[in-house]
């Protein structure tokens, strides 16, 4: 670890402290959560957030989900330490942002590898796992090919290349078909490695020229093909009320990784909350951080990360 901020506070059943990782052009920051009361080494997970300006807690500007923070706390109650991080340009790591023209998927992969090394160096940590949420699942998958870890858990990770996912998500939003077709033309060009200079104003937030280098690096990668290269135990977890990623995605992932386990969590949406079937209620959950995450998820992860524990231990930790 390059440097550590030792100012930490107590929470019920666990401690948290800020970790700092020296980087160029500025440091990166994350929160290290450790269960209290145990003895010996504990398993630990690096939790990688999804796409866009997502902070260590799972929030983006204007929307407060708190889903990653809630997951870290629930894992602590299961006896698992975790490290959740602010991506470059986000939260306390905002000064470490490269320009949009310089950002690539590989940037986040390299950061994940350094953070996993830092996590392994913590004195309490035994086995080390990667947990990736949404786009973070792809980053975790690539990182798991390059640095030793004890397992990989993918939460709501796409099983198709990003271009296919973006196309289907645009259709599901109900925007005008003319814009859907225009987006398709832009995506096809970028999938061929081309830059698109003329972008409709309505699509500028997604396809502005300055972000296209990152998009091209993302569009070129097939998550299922990457997972086939992973050689560590893998768990694919998918909610059946996810509006952004489908069970079909999860099945495509495990079809390419013969040893991966697939678990479908009933009622869980993309931000790991249990929601009703109503679409409006599902979307409303994205801005209610007090909602608990799915009660099924932490034990599923704990059984994967602590496979030797018995049912009595599970009940005591739950």
Secondary structure as a PSIPRED ss2 file (coil, helix, strand):
# PSIPRED VFORMAT (PSIPRED V4.0)

   1 X C   1.000  0.000  0.000
   2 X C   1.000  0.000  0.000
   3 X E   0.000  0.000  1.000
   4 X E   0.000  0.000  1.000
   5 X E   0.000  0.000  1.000
   6 X E   0.000  0.000  1.000
   7 X E   0.000  0.000  1.000
   8 X E   0.000  0.000  1.000
   9 X E   0.000  0.000  1.000
  10 X E   0.000  0.000  1.000
  11 X E   0.000  0.000  1.000
  12 X C   1.000  0.000  0.000
  13 X C   1.000  0.000  0.000
  14 X E   0.000  0.000  1.000
  15 X E   0.000  0.000  1.000
  16 X E   0.000  0.000  1.000
  17 X E   0.000  0.000  1.000
  18 X E   0.000  0.000  1.000
  19 X E   0.000  0.000  1.000
  20 X E   0.000  0.000  1.000
  21 X E   0.000  0.000  1.000
  22 X C   1.000  0.000  0.000
  23 X C   1.000  0.000  0.000
  24 X C   1.000  0.000  0.000
  25 X C   1.000  0.000  0.000
  26 X C   1.000  0.000  0.000
  27 X C   1.000  0.000  0.000
  28 X E   0.000  0.000  1.000
  29 X E   0.000  0.000  1.000
  30 X E   0.000  0.000  1.000
  31 X E   0.000  0.000  1.000
  32 X E   0.000  0.000  1.000
  33 X E   0.000  0.000  1.000
  34 X E   0.000  0.000  1.000
  35 X E   0.000  0.000  1.000
  36 X C   1.000  0.000  0.000
  37 X C   1.000  0.000  0.000
  38 X C   1.000  0.000  0.000
  39 X C   1.000  0.000  0.000
  40 X C   1.000  0.000  0.000
  41 X C   1.000  0.000  0.000
  42 X E   0.000  0.000  1.000
  43 X E   0.000  0.000  1.000
  44 X E   0.000  0.000  1.000
  45 X E   0.000  0.000  1.000
  46 X E   0.000  0.000  1.000
  47 X E   0.000  0.000  1.000
  48 X E   0.000  0.000  1.000
  49 X C   1.000  0.000  0.000
  50 X C   1.000  0.000  0.000
  51 X C   1.000  0.000  0.000
  52 X C   1.000  0.000  0.000
  53 X C   1.000  0.000  0.000
  54 X C   1.000  0.000  0.000
  55 X C   1.000  0.000  0.000
  56 X C   1.000  0.000  0.000
  57 X C   1.000  0.000  0.000
  58 X C   1.000  0.000  0.000
  59 X C   1.000  0.000  0.000
  60 X E   0.000  0.000  1.000
  61 X C   1.000  0.000  0.000
  62 X C   1.000  0.000  0.000
  63 X E   0.000  0.000  1.000
  64 X C   1.000  0.000  0.000
  65 X C   1.000  0.000  0.000
  66 X C   1.000  0.000  0.000
  67 X H   0.000  1.000  0.000
  68 X H   0.000  1.000  0.000
  69 X H   0.000  1.000  0.000
  70 X H   0.000  1.000  0.000
  71 X H   0.000  1.000  0.000
  72 X H   0.000  1.000  0.000
  73 X H   0.000  1.000  0.000
  74 X H   0.000  1.000  0.000
  75 X H   0.000  1.000  0.000
  76 X H   0.000  1.000  0.000
  77 X H   0.000  1.000  0.000
  78 X C   1.000  0.000  0.000
  79 X C   1.000  0.000  0.000
  80 X C   1.000  0.000  0.000
  81 X E   0.000  0.000  1.000
  82 X E   0.000  0.000  1.000
  83 X E   0.000  0.000  1.000
  84 X E   0.000  0.000  1.000
  85 X E   0.000  0.000  1.000
  86 X C   1.000  0.000  0.000
  87 X C   1.000  0.000  0.000
  88 X C   1.000  0.000  0.000
  89 X C   1.000  0.000  0.000
  90 X C   1.000  0.000  0.000
  91 X H   0.000  1.000  0.000
  92 X H   0.000  1.000  0.000
  93 X H   0.000  1.000  0.000
  94 X H   0.000  1.000  0.000
  95 X H   0.000  1.000  0.000
  96 X H   0.000  1.000  0.000
  97 X C   1.000  0.000  0.000
  98 X C   1.000  0.000  0.000
  99 X C   1.000  0.000  0.000
 100 X C   1.000  0.000  0.000
 101 X C   1.000  0.000  0.000
 102 X C   1.000  0.000  0.000
 103 X C   1.000  0.000  0.000
 104 X C   1.000  0.000  0.000
 105 X H   0.000  1.000  0.000
 106 X H   0.000  1.000  0.000
 107 X H   0.000  1.000  0.000
 108 X H   0.000  1.000  0.000
 109 X H   0.000  1.000  0.000
 110 X H   0.000  1.000  0.000
 111 X H   0.000  1.000  0.000
 112 X H   0.000  1.000  0.000
 113 X H   0.000  1.000  0.000
 114 X H   0.000  1.000  0.000
 115 X H   0.000  1.000  0.000
 116 X H   0.000  1.000  0.000
 117 X H   0.000  1.000  0.000
 118 X H   0.000  1.000  0.000
 119 X H   0.000  1.000  0.000
 120 X H   0.000  1.000  0.000
 121 X C   1.000  0.000  0.000
 122 X C   1.000  0.000  0.000
 123 X C   1.000  0.000  0.000
 124 X C   1.000  0.000  0.000
 125 X E   0.000  0.000  1.000
 126 X E   0.000  0.000  1.000
 127 X E   0.000  0.000  1.000
 128 X E   0.000  0.000  1.000
 129 X E   0.000  0.000  1.000
 130 X E   0.000  0.000  1.000
 131 X E   0.000  0.000  1.000
 132 X E   0.000  0.000  1.000
 133 X E   0.000  0.000  1.000
 134 X C   1.000  0.000  0.000
 135 X H   0.000  1.000  0.000
 136 X H   0.000  1.000  0.000
 137 X H   0.000  1.000  0.000
 138 X H   0.000  1.000  0.000
 139 X H   0.000  1.000  0.000
 140 X H   0.000  1.000  0.000
 141 X H   0.000  1.000  0.000
 142 X H   0.000  1.000  0.000
 143 X H   0.000  1.000  0.000
 144 X H   0.000  1.000  0.000
 145 X H   0.000  1.000  0.000
 146 X H   0.000  1.000  0.000
 147 X C   1.000  0.000  0.000
 148 X C   1.000  0.000  0.000
 149 X C   1.000  0.000  0.000
 150 X C   1.000  0.000  0.000
 151 X E   0.000  0.000  1.000
 152 X E   0.000  0.000  1.000
 153 X E   0.000  0.000  1.000
 154 X E   0.000  0.000  1.000
 155 X E   0.000  0.000  1.000
 156 X C   1.000  0.000  0.000
 157 X C   1.000  0.000  0.000
 158 X C   1.000  0.000  0.000
 159 X C   1.000  0.000  0.000
 160 X C   1.000  0.000  0.000
 161 X C   1.000  0.000  0.000
 162 X H   0.000  1.000  0.000
 163 X H   0.000  1.000  0.000
 164 X H   0.000  1.000  0.000
 165 X H   0.000  1.000  0.000
 166 X H   0.000  1.000  0.000
 167 X H   0.000  1.000  0.000
 168 X H   0.000  1.000  0.000
 169 X H   0.000  1.000  0.000
 170 X H   0.000  1.000  0.000
 171 X H   0.000  1.000  0.000
 172 X H   0.000  1.000  0.000
 173 X H   0.000  1.000  0.000
 174 X C   1.000  0.000  0.000
 175 X C   1.000  0.000  0.000
 176 X C   1.000  0.000  0.000
 177 X H   0.000  1.000  0.000
 178 X H   0.000  1.000  0.000
 179 X H   0.000  1.000  0.000
 180 X H   0.000  1.000  0.000
 181 X H   0.000  1.000  0.000
 182 X H   0.000  1.000  0.000
 183 X H   0.000  1.000  0.000
 184 X H   0.000  1.000  0.000
 185 X H   0.000  1.000  0.000
 186 X H   0.000  1.000  0.000
 187 X H   0.000  1.000  0.000
 188 X H   0.000  1.000  0.000
 189 X H   0.000  1.000  0.000
 190 X H   0.000  1.000  0.000
 191 X H   0.000  1.000  0.000
 192 X C   1.000  0.000  0.000
 193 X C   1.000  0.000  0.000
 194 X C   1.000  0.000  0.000
 195 X C   1.000  0.000  0.000
 196 X C   1.000  0.000  0.000
 197 X C   1.000  0.000  0.000
 198 X C   1.000  0.000  0.000
 199 X C   1.000  0.000  0.000
 200 X C   1.000  0.000  0.000
 201 X H   0.000  1.000  0.000
 202 X H   0.000  1.000  0.000
 203 X H   0.000  1.000  0.000
 204 X H   0.000  1.000  0.000
 205 X H   0.000  1.000  0.000
 206 X H   0.000  1.000  0.000
 207 X H   0.000  1.000  0.000
 208 X C   1.000  0.000  0.000
 209 X H   0.000  1.000  0.000
 210 X H   0.000  1.000  0.000
 211 X H   0.000  1.000  0.000
 212 X H   0.000  1.000  0.000
 213 X H   0.000  1.000  0.000
 214 X H   0.000  1.000  0.000
 215 X H   0.000  1.000  0.000
 216 X H   0.000  1.000  0.000
 217 X H   0.000  1.000  0.000
 218 X H   0.000  1.000  0.000
 219 X H   0.000  1.000  0.000
 220 X C   1.000  0.000  0.000
 221 X C   1.000  0.000  0.000
 222 X C   1.000  0.000  0.000
 223 X H   0.000  1.000  0.000
 224 X H   0.000  1.000  0.000
 225 X H   0.000  1.000  0.000
 226 X H   0.000  1.000  0.000
 227 X H   0.000  1.000  0.000
 228 X C   1.000  0.000  0.000
 229 X C   1.000  0.000  0.000
 230 X C   1.000  0.000  0.000
 231 X C   1.000  0.000  0.000
 232 X C   1.000  0.000  0.000
 233 X C   1.000  0.000  0.000
 234 X E   0.000  0.000  1.000
 235 X E   0.000  0.000  1.000
 236 X E   0.000  0.000  1.000
 237 X E   0.000  0.000  1.000
 238 X E   0.000  0.000  1.000
 239 X E   0.000  0.000  1.000
 240 X C   1.000  0.000  0.000
 241 X C   1.000  0.000  0.000
 242 X C   1.000  0.000  0.000
 243 X C   1.000  0.000  0.000
 244 X C   1.000  0.000  0.000
 245 X C   1.000  0.000  0.000
 246 X C   1.000  0.000  0.000
 247 X H   0.000  1.000  0.000
 248 X H   0.000  1.000  0.000
 249 X H   0.000  1.000  0.000
 250 X H   0.000  1.000  0.000
 251 X H   0.000  1.000  0.000
 252 X H   0.000  1.000  0.000
 253 X H   0.000  1.000  0.000
 254 X H   0.000  1.000  0.000
 255 X H   0.000  1.000  0.000
 256 X H   0.000  1.000  0.000
 257 X C   1.000  0.000  0.000
 258 X C   1.000  0.000  0.000
 259 X C   1.000  0.000  0.000
 260 X C   1.000  0.000  0.000
 261 X E   0.000  0.000  1.000
 262 X E   0.000  0.000  1.000
 263 X E   0.000  0.000  1.000
 264 X E   0.000  0.000  1.000
 265 X E   0.000  0.000  1.000
 266 X C   1.000  0.000  0.000
 267 X C   1.000  0.000  0.000
 268 X E   0.000  0.000  1.000
 269 X C   1.000  0.000  0.000
 270 X C   1.000  0.000  0.000
 271 X C   1.000  0.000  0.000
 272 X C   1.000  0.000  0.000
 273 X E   0.000  0.000  1.000
 274 X E   0.000  0.000  1.000
 275 X C   1.000  0.000  0.000
 276 X C   1.000  0.000  0.000
 277 X C   1.000  0.000  0.000
 278 X C   1.000  0.000  0.000
 279 X H   0.000  1.000  0.000
 280 X H   0.000  1.000  0.000
 281 X H   0.000  1.000  0.000
 282 X H   0.000  1.000  0.000
 283 X H   0.000  1.000  0.000
 284 X H   0.000  1.000  0.000
 285 X H   0.000  1.000  0.000
 286 X H   0.000  1.000  0.000
 287 X H   0.000  1.000  0.000
 288 X C   1.000  0.000  0.000
 289 X C   1.000  0.000  0.000
 290 X C   1.000  0.000  0.000
 291 X C   1.000  0.000  0.000
 292 X C   1.000  0.000  0.000
 293 X E   0.000  0.000  1.000
 294 X C   1.000  0.000  0.000
 295 X H   0.000  1.000  0.000
 296 X H   0.000  1.000  0.000
 297 X H   0.000  1.000  0.000
 298 X H   0.000  1.000  0.000
 299 X H   0.000  1.000  0.000
 300 X H   0.000  1.000  0.000
 301 X H   0.000  1.000  0.000
 302 X H   0.000  1.000  0.000
 303 X H   0.000  1.000  0.000
 304 X H   0.000  1.000  0.000
 305 X H   0.000  1.000  0.000
 306 X C   1.000  0.000  0.000
 307 X C   1.000  0.000  0.000
 308 X C   1.000  0.000  0.000
 309 X C   1.000  0.000  0.000
 310 X C   1.000  0.000  0.000
 311 X H   0.000  1.000  0.000
 312 X H   0.000  1.000  0.000
 313 X H   0.000  1.000  0.000
 314 X H   0.000  1.000  0.000
 315 X H   0.000  1.000  0.000
 316 X H   0.000  1.000  0.000
 317 X H   0.000  1.000  0.000
 318 X C   1.000  0.000  0.000
